[in-house]
Amino acid sequence: MEDFNKLKIEKENKVSTIKKSKIISKKPSTSSVKPPNLADANLEFQKLKRLTTYKVYSTERKMKSSMKKSLKWLKHKW
């Protein structure tokens, strides 16, 4: 029984030291904190614009195909 308790205590100590070391290593130093980069914001904005144009092209294609189908239907119907 004593061996089990010793193992349990040793495991808890190892876990606590591991947790402490992880917490300490995760703290950012003041020199590594950088202000937001404006170039990154510009890249995100350009990506957003590009995706929006893709959506517009997709919508245009759907509208054109729908119009073509309806015109074909009208021609065959009348």
Secondary structure by P-SEA (a helix, b strand, c coil): caaaaaaaaaaaaaaaaaaaaaaaaacccccccccccaaaaaaaaaaaaaaaaaaaaaaaaaaaaaaaaaaaaaaaac
